[in-house]
Each structure stands twice: as C-alpha cells, then as structure tokens.
C-alpha cells in the first residue's frame, strides 16, 4: 500500500507538470513548491516555529481562529503557514498574523525530511482532511507533537475499511485529534484509537468574528433598503440559471449575486442571463433606482453582504459541493442550496433545525422563495434557527488552546 501511495504522489506530480502550460493554478503550484526550498535556504528560521498546514482557503478559514488565538496569547512565537493549493496561498500569502507563508512540497520522504529539518517546528497543526503520510510519520519519529484540527471522519474513508490497516497507522501519527462530532469519535474508537476530543468546528468561531466585524457596504445598503432582496454567494452556472429565471419572473424581488468566478467573460454571461436592469459593483451607479440585480465582480465582500438579504442562496450544490453556509447563517438568515450537501455537516444540521433548505431544480427553489415572501414570519423564524445553531456550536478554539497551551 505504501508503494501505491508513493506512486499516486508521483503520478499526481507528473500530471500537474503536464497541464501546467495550459492551467494557471497548476503553474502556480509548481512554481510555489519550487520556491519553498529556495525561501528556506535564505530565510533564517533560528527559533522553533508553530507549523499550521491548510489545504486551501476553506481550511485556512477553519484554522484562522486558532492562528490568531496563538498570536494573541503568545506574540513572541513564530508561526509558519503552509498551503497545498494556490487558491489558498495566493489569497493569504501576505496574512499578517503569521511570520512565514509557503507552499507545502509534495509528500515524498525526501521532501518531508528536508522540510521538517529546515523549519524545526515545536508543534504542528493539520487542518481538517490533511493526512500526508510522510510528513506525519517524520513528525512522529522526531517526537514533534502534531494535532488534527476540526477533523471529521466518515465511514467510507479508508481508515475504517477492511483494507485500511496501512491507512490506520496515519491516525496513530497524531498526538491528538480535535473532532467536529461524536460520530467521528465513535469511528475512531472503533478503529482502536482514543487520542481525541470532540470540540466542534473552529469555523463557527471564525464566522462569529466575521459577523462581529462586518463592514458596511454603502451601495448594498442602499440597494436593499425597503426592498425584497436575495443574496446569492459563490454561485456557478447551474445556480445562476435558477436565480435568473426566478428574478426574471418576479419583478418585486431583487438580487445581490457574488459569483464564484468574477472574470469579465463570466460577468458577460451573467448579463445575458438576466432580463432586468443590472449593474456591477465596481461600476456602481450614483443611484440604484430601477436596478434589480447587483453583481459583485470583485472578491472579499461576500461575508459582509449576507446581512443585506432576506435569505441567502449558497452556490456549488449542483457541482462538487456547496460553499460556506455559515457566513450567511451567522447573520440569522435562512439558507437555500443545491442537492450536493450531504458531506457537509453544517448543511445537514441547518436542515435539521429548519434553518437550511435543499433544492434540486428551479421549481423547488421557487416554492421555498415564494413561501418566504408570502409569509415573512417564516424568514424570521428560520433565520432565528440558523443564528441559534451557529451560536450553539462556538467555542472549539478555546478548547484546543486550553488542551495544548
């Protein structure tokens, strides 16, 4: 199994090199990984660092409350943040709460030994799903504590299958695992491990911080004043087709939409979908009278925009999976999303508490949205359920800090 794992890493590395000339993200990843060891050669890391690794931007947001808590309580400690994906590194390479930001070289024995020897971590944190065999093994062999943060397990993962003996040893490399739920703990215990604590998901602490620090977006405030407004975030074409059909058919309802892709070609596609007056955030008019759709053609605003909607539509549910539902829920907004939500615990929880609703086509979206506006008390009640759920799940960061520090 070790041979197959190493072969998989090798084939992946070959694949990204082959597609790099045609794929911007692959090109960034190759360049970034190469530059990591160059950085380490001239960056003098003279004191032990706290190493925090996140696959991408979503995992970074989960780890962010922990990073900031460490820096607040221990300002003299150096923190190294690594990313697997360009979508994380390129956005957060200048993040001010850490001392170093780098790409994580691919998980080979040589890379793992060289990297860990260079950074000399006093401890390491891997966020959510990061189970890199060689890095974890060498941390274990080097007697460096390593912690899993906001980890969630499912029965279909190889650790818990009949063929999972080799994978199980990876779980044993961790000093302690901080889990999101009791189901994960039960799976871990059944596999023979008990080095874990159920403390919830640190993302809940993060979204609470976001809501508390939400900025006023004047044009959005003006656009939503005395209007019925849906805020749609991280949308993809299938989501946008449903939203456009609804807005085109309901002249009394307006939309703020922040698509996942904000390049000019995609914005042009959006303009052709909506048969109503539309303006782009970066070219906002002096007045919003007569406009029914505001397109957010820049990044960094979505988490503050949800406060201006009656309810939120979260994109991605007709593709690989829905995006962040909690940023809207923390403002006390009902959330609607597509059918691919099952592997997202918070989405299932929101459905269970009547703060979230899943659709599978335009007709089901129309039913929910129409019911919301026909009975505004429903928006208030369901939004209250969302907010209560988010508040009840906060506190994971404090548990981790108390356990380790």
Residue, then its C-alpha position, 0 to 999 in steps of 0.5 A: x500500500x505504501x508503494x501505491x501511495x508513493x506512486x499516486x504522489x508521483x503520478x499526481x506530480x507528473x500530471x500537474x507538470x503536464x497541464x501546467x502550460x495550459x492551467x494557471x493554478x497548476x503553474x502556480x503550484x509548481x512554481x510555489x513548491x519550487x520556491x519553498x526550498x529556495x525561501x528556506x535556504x535564505x530565510x533564517x528560521x533560528x527559533x522553533x516555529x508553530x507549523x499550521x498546514x491548510x489545504x486551501x482557503x476553506x481550511x485556512x478559514x477553519x484554522x484562522x481562529x486558532x492562528x490568531x488565538x496563538x498570536x494573541x496569547x503568545x506574540x513572541x512565537x513564530x508561526x509558519x503557514x503552509x498551503x497545498x493549493x494556490x487558491x489558498x496561498x495566493x489569497x493569504x500569502x501576505x496574512x499578517x498574523x503569521x511570520x512565514x507563508x509557503x507552499x507545502x512540497x509534495x509528500x515524498x520522504x525526501x521532501x518531508x525530511x528536508x522540510x521538517x529539518x529546515x523549519x524545526x517546528x515545536x508543534x504542528x497543526x493539520x487542518x481538517x482532511x490533511x493526512x500526508x503520510x510522510x510528513x506525519x510519520x517524520x513528525x512522529x519519529x522526531x517526537x514533534x507533537x502534531x494535532x488534527x484540527x476540526x477533523x471529521x471522519x466518515x465511514x467510507x474513508x479508508x481508515x475504517x475499511x477492511x483494507x485500511x490497516x496501512x491507512x490506520x497507522x496515519x491516525x496513530x501519527x497524531x498526538x491528538x485529534x480535535x473532532x467536529x462530532x461524536x460520530x467521528x469519535x465513535x469511528x475512531x474508537x472503533x478503529x482502536x484509537x482514543x487520542x481525541x476530543x470532540x470540540x466542534x468546528x473552529x469555523x463557527x468561531x471564525x464566522x462569529x468574528x466575521x459577523x462581529x466585524x462586518x463592514x458596511x457596504x454603502x451601495x448594498x445598503x442602499x440597494x436593499x433598503x425597503x426592498x425584497x432582496x436575495x443574496x446569492x454567494x459563490x454561485x456557478x452556472x447551474x445556480x445562476x440559471x435558477x436565480x435568473x429565471x426566478x428574478x426574471x419572473x418576479x419583478x418585486x424581488x431583487x438580487x445581490x449575486x457574488x459569483x464564484x468566478x468574477x472574470x469579465x467573460x463570466x460577468x458577460x454571461x451573467x448579463x445575458x442571463x438576466x432580463x432586468x436592469x443590472x449593474x456591477x459593483x465596481x461600476x456602481x451607479x450614483x443611484x440604484x433606482x430601477x436596478x434589480x440585480x447587483x453583481x459583485x465582480x470583485x472578491x472579499x465582500x461576500x461575508x459582509x453582504x449576507x446581512x443585506x438579504x432576506x435569505x441567502x442562496x449558497x452556490x456549488x450544490x449542483x457541482x462538487x459541493x456547496x460553499x460556506x453556509x455559515x457566513x450567511x447563517x451567522x447573520x440569522x438568515x435562512x439558507x437555500x442550496x443545491x442537492x450536493x450537501x450531504x458531506x457537509x455537516x453544517x448543511x445537514x444540521x441547518x436542515x435539521x433545525x429548519x434553518x437550511x433548505x435543499x433544492x434540486x431544480x428551479x421549481x423547488x427553489x421557487x416554492x421555498x422563495x415564494x413561501x418566504x415572501x408570502x409569509x415573512x414570519x417564516x424568514x424570521x423564524x428560520x433565520x432565528x434557527x440558523x443564528x441559534x445553531x451557529x451560536x450553539x456550536x462556538x467555542x472549539x478554539x478555546x478548547x484546543x488552546x486550553x488542551x495544548x497551551 
